[in-house]
Amino acid sequence: MNYEALANQMEAQLKSDPTNVRLLNRLAIAKMETQGCEKALEVFKKAAESCPTVQSLNNLGYFYLYEGEPNDDGSFSCASSKAIDVLEQATSLNPTSEYPFSLLGKAYLVAKRDKEAEEVLIKAVSLAPDQANQNNLGIALYRQGRIEEAAYWFSKAQLSSSSGDISFKPHLNYGVCLAQLGRTIDAEKIADFLITNDEAKDDIDLLDVSQIYYETLKYSKVVELFDNYQYSWSFDWAIIYLFCLTQCQRKSQAETLLKEAIHNNLLEIEEIKVDDDDEWTEQERMDRIKDLALEIDKYREEYSKIVAGDRPPVNFQPYEVSKCYLFGCYRHNNPEYEGEIVTGDIT
């Protein structure tokens, strides 16, 4: 689709019909594809201000949540509080579509307002019991410590599809919940499925699956996944790997890994000291060097705890399932919102 030509056509139409809110929304979506976020936000805001309908408010909320608002340097960052404000207005209009409720639930999750997320996601599920809504309701419950209830919704989500697209993230979420609930056999069946299913491996990282085995104390399986992992891992993952190596009587390998991690940090510190890249400010260089040095101390401290018998915790964060909730989106062939009468046609 030629979005630039489409945007030009709609801008011409708006000259004779400047308050056509549907046309404004379509123009904003076209500008997202052609002229970038700043122009799109300008039009989305104009649509919501001139006619605050379910569609115009929803789409502005979507933009604030997923694209954000401009920073001083011209970049964009998530504006979840603004998203919440306009999406609360949209849901107060009692929409018959799940879009505003699904989006508001996601915005509440971003803002760590999990109880409120639960309430609106229950409404979203009642309107559209699809994979995304069921999974994200599970997240809201999990983060409140209600693991059994979360497991129920993750279980339903893993059996559902979202607009014909399947995500395997609910399987992972469900597997971790089962492991935490002591249902180790069922949990390990899910983990085994995820690491052997080619489609799942395109959606789920091997190290993510290791969290199920770690919770069921199958440390040899965790080590196997790390041994076969092709990419670098974070500090937290490295600590888990170190612990599992020691549990599998591979202490010499753990000590080699520890030395390599510390050596890599020292190398990076030296590289930063001699790097003349203008993108770094002097304060940024100092901060990064300080962080790397502190991480070296943390490696040594955490490994000492492991040798003393401490088991590092895994702070599991359930994975979100997303879909496009933008009314009138060309790319995803989303419909306009039909639950309200808005003047102005689109030709």
C-alpha positions in Angstrom: 0.0 0.0 0.0 1.2 3.5 -0.9 0.8 5.2 2.5 2.2 8.5 1.3 -0.3 8.8 -1.5 -3.1 7.8 0.8 -2.0 10.4 3.4 -1.9 13.1 0.6 -5.4 12.1 -0.5 -6.9 12.3 3.0 -5.2 15.6 3.7 -6.9 17.0 0.6 -10.3 15.7 1.8 -9.8 17.3 5.2 -9.5 20.7 3.7 -13.3 20.5 3.0 -14.1 18.4 6.0 -11.6 19.3 8.8 -13.5 17.7 11.7 -14.0 14.3 10.1 -12.8 12.2 13.0 -12.6 8.9 11.2 -10.6 10.6 8.4 -8.3 12.1 11.0 -7.7 8.7 12.6 -6.9 7.1 9.2 -4.6 10.0 8.4 -2.7 9.6 11.7 -2.3 5.8 11.0 -1.0 6.6 7.5 1.5 9.2 8.9 2.8 6.5 11.3 3.8 4.6 8.2 5.3 7.5 6.4 6.2 10.7 8.3 7.0 9.2 11.8 5.7 9.5 15.3 5.6 13.3 15.8 3.2 14.0 12.8 1.0 11.0 13.7 0.7 12.1 17.4 -0.3 15.6 16.3 -3.2 14.2 14.2 -4.3 11.6 16.8 -4.5 14.4 19.4 -6.5 16.6 17.0 -9.0 13.8 16.4 -9.4 13.1 20.2 -9.8 16.8 21.0 -12.3 17.6 18.3 -14.4 14.5 18.8 -13.6 12.4 21.9 -15.2 9.1 20.8 -14.2 5.5 21.7 -12.2 5.2 18.5 -10.3 8.5 18.7 -9.5 8.1 22.4 -8.6 4.5 22.0 -6.2 5.2 19.2 -4.6 8.1 21.0 -4.2 5.9 24.1 -2.6 3.2 21.9 -0.1 5.7 20.5 0.8 7.0 24.0 1.3 3.4 25.2 3.3 1.9 22.4 4.9 4.9 20.7 4.9 7.4 23.5 5.6 11.1 23.4 8.7 13.1 22.3 11.6 13.7 24.6 13.8 16.8 24.4 16.2 15.0 22.1 13.5 14.0 19.6 13.2 10.4 20.7 9.9 8.9 21.9 9.3 7.1 25.2 6.2 5.3 26.6 3.7 7.7 28.2 1.7 5.2 30.2 0.1 7.8 32.5 -1.3 9.7 29.5 -2.4 6.5 28.0 -4.3 5.6 31.1 -6.0 9.0 31.2 -7.4 8.8 27.7 -8.2 5.1 27.9 -10.2 5.6 31.1 -12.2 8.1 29.1 -12.7 5.6 26.3 -13.9 2.8 28.6 -16.2 5.2 30.5 -18.2 5.4 27.2 -19.1 1.7 27.6 -17.6 0.4 24.4 -18.7 -2.8 22.9 -15.2 -3.6 21.7 -12.5 -5.1 23.8 -9.8 -2.8 22.4 -10.0 0.0 25.0 -10.3 -2.5 27.9 -7.3 -4.6 26.6 -5.2 -1.5 26.1 -6.1 0.0 29.5 -5.3 -3.3 31.2 -1.8 -3.3 29.5 -1.3 0.4 30.5 -2.2 -0.5 34.2 0.3 -3.4 34.0 3.0 -1.0 32.8 2.2 1.3 35.7 2.3 -1.6 38.2 -1.4 -1.1 39.0 -2.2 -4.8 38.9 -5.5 -4.8 40.7 -6.9 -2.3 38.3 -5.5 -4.2 35.4 -7.3 -7.3 36.7 -10.6 -5.5 36.7 -10.5 -4.1 33.2 -8.9 -7.3 31.7 -11.8 -9.3 33.1 -14.1 -7.0 31.1 -11.8 -7.5 28.0 -12.0 -11.3 28.4 -15.8 -11.1 28.6 -15.8 -9.3 25.3 -13.1 -11.3 23.6 -11.8 -14.4 25.3 -8.7 -14.6 23.1 -5.1 -15.5 24.0 -3.9 -12.0 24.6 -6.6 -11.0 27.1 -6.5 -14.4 29.0 -2.7 -14.4 29.2 -2.5 -10.7 30.4 -5.2 -11.3 33.0 -3.0 -14.1 34.2 -0.1 -11.6 34.5 -2.2 -9.3 36.6 -3.1 -12.1 39.0 0.4 -13.6 39.1 1.8 -10.2 40.1 -0.6 -10.1 43.0 0.7 -13.4 44.2 -2.4 -15.3 43.2 -0.5 -18.1 41.4 -3.3 -20.7 41.3 -5.7 -18.2 39.6 -3.0 -17.0 37.2 -2.2 -20.6 36.2 -5.9 -21.1 35.3 -5.8 -18.2 32.9 -2.4 -19.1 31.4 -3.8 -22.6 30.9 -6.8 -21.2 29.0 -4.5 -18.8 27.0 -2.2 -21.6 25.8 -5.3 -23.3 24.2 -6.5 -20.1 22.6 -5.5 -18.2 19.5 -5.3 -14.5 18.9 -6.5 -13.4 15.4 -5.2 -16.7 14.1 -1.7 -16.2 15.5 -0.4 -18.5 18.3 2.1 -17.4 20.9 3.9 -19.9 23.1 4.4 -17.4 25.9 1.3 -18.6 27.8 2.8 -22.1 27.8 5.9 -20.7 29.5 3.9 -18.7 32.0 1.8 -21.7 32.8 4.8 -24.0 33.1 6.5 -21.7 35.7 3.2 -21.4 37.7 2.8 -25.2 37.7 6.4 -25.6 39.0 5.8 -23.0 41.7 2.7 -24.8 42.7 4.6 -28.1 43.1 3.1 -29.8 40.0 6.6 -30.7 38.7 5.7 -33.5 36.3 3.2 -31.3 34.4 5.6 -28.3 34.5 8.4 -30.4 33.0 6.2 -31.7 30.3 5.6 -28.1 29.2 9.3 -27.3 29.3 10.1 -30.5 27.3 7.5 -29.5 24.7 8.9 -25.9 24.4 12.5 -27.0 23.8 11.6 -29.6 21.2 8.9 -27.7 19.2 10.5 -25.7 16.3 7.7 -23.1 16.3 7.9 -22.6 20.0 11.7 -22.1 19.7 11.1 -19.2 17.4 8.9 -17.5 20.0 10.5 -18.6 23.3 14.1 -18.2 24.4 15.8 -21.3 25.7 17.0 -19.5 28.8 13.4 -18.6 29.5 12.4 -22.2 29.5 15.3 -22.9 32.0 13.2 -21.1 34.6 10.7 -24.0 34.6 13.5 -26.6 35.2 15.2 -24.4 37.8 11.9 -24.3 39.8 11.6 -28.1 39.6 15.3 -28.5 40.7 16.3 -30.1 37.4 19.7 -28.3 37.4 21.2 -30.7 34.8 18.6 -29.6 32.3 19.3 -25.9 33.1 23.0 -26.5 32.5 22.2 -28.3 29.2 20.2 -25.3 28.0 23.0 -22.9 28.9 25.7 -25.1 27.4 23.7 -25.0 24.1 22.9 -21.3 24.2 24.6 -19.4 21.4 24.4 -15.8 22.8 25.7 -13.9 25.8 23.6 -13.7 29.0 23.0 -11.1 31.6 24.5 -11.0 35.1 21.4 -12.6 36.7 21.5 -15.5 34.1 25.2 -16.0 34.7 24.6 -16.4 38.5 21.9 -19.0 37.8 24.3 -20.9 35.5 27.1 -20.8 38.1 24.8 -22.2 40.7 23.6 -25.0 38.5 27.1 -25.9 37.5 28.1 -26.3 41.1 25.0 -28.4 41.8 26.0 -30.7 38.9 29.5 -31.1 40.4 31.1 -29.0 37.7 32.8 -26.5 40.0 35.9 -26.1 37.8 33.8 -25.0 34.9 31.9 -22.6 37.2 35.2 -21.1 38.3 36.3 -20.7 34.7 33.0 -19.0 33.8 33.4 -16.7 36.7 36.9 -15.7 35.6 35.8 -15.1 32.0 32.9 -12.9 33.2 35.2 -10.8 35.3 37.8 -10.6 32.5 35.2 -9.5 30.1 34.2 -6.6 32.4 37.8 -5.6 32.8 38.3 -5.6 29.1 35.2 -3.4 28.6 36.5 -1.0 31.2 39.8 -0.6 29.4 38.0 -0.1 26.0 35.8 2.6 27.5 38.8 4.4 28.8 40.5 4.7 25.4 37.3 5.1 23.3 37.1 8.5 21.7 33.5 8.2 20.5 31.8 11.5 20.8 28.5 9.8 21.6 29.8 9.2 25.1 29.8 12.1 27.6 32.5 12.0 30.3 29.9 11.4 32.9 28.5 8.4 30.9 31.9 6.9 30.7 32.5 7.3 34.4 29.0 5.8 35.2 29.6 2.8 32.9 33.0 2.1 34.4 31.6 2.3 37.9 28.7 -0.1 37.0 31.1 -2.6 35.5 33.4 -2.5 38.5 30.5 -3.0 40.9 29.3 -5.9 38.8 32.7 -7.6 39.2 32.3 -7.3 43.0 28.8 -8.7 42.7 30.1 -11.7 40.8 32.6 -12.5 43.5 30.0 -11.9 46.3 27.3 -14.0 44.7 29.7 -16.9 43.9 30.9 -17.0 47.5 27.2 -17.3 48.5 26.7 -20.2 46.0 29.8 -22.0 47.3 28.4 -21.6 50.8 25.1 -23.3 49.8 22.8 -20.4 48.9 20.4 -20.9 46.1 19.9 -17.7 44.0 16.2 -16.8 43.4 14.7 -16.4 40.0 12.5 -13.3 39.8 10.1 -14.6 37.1 8.2 -12.0 35.2 5.3 -13.5 33.1 5.5 -12.7 29.4 2.9 -10.5 27.8 1.0 -11.5 24.6 0.3 -8.5 22.4 -1.8 -7.7 19.4 -2.7 -4.6 17.5 -5.6 -2.6 19.1 -5.6 0.3 16.7 -9.0 0.9 15.2 -8.7 1.2 11.4 -5.1 -0.1 11.3 -4.2 -0.8 7.6 -1.4 -3.2 8.4 -3.5 -5.5 10.5 -6.8 -4.9 8.7 -8.5 -3.8 11.9 -12.1 -2.5 11.5 -13.3 1.0 12.5 -15.3 1.1 15.7 -18.9 0.7 14.8 -20.5 1.3 18.2 -21.1 5.0 17.8 -22.4 7.5 15.3 -19.7 9.8 14.0 -20.4 12.5 11.3 -18.3 12.5 8.2 -17.7 9.9 5.6 -14.5 8.5 4.2 -14.3 8.4 0.4 
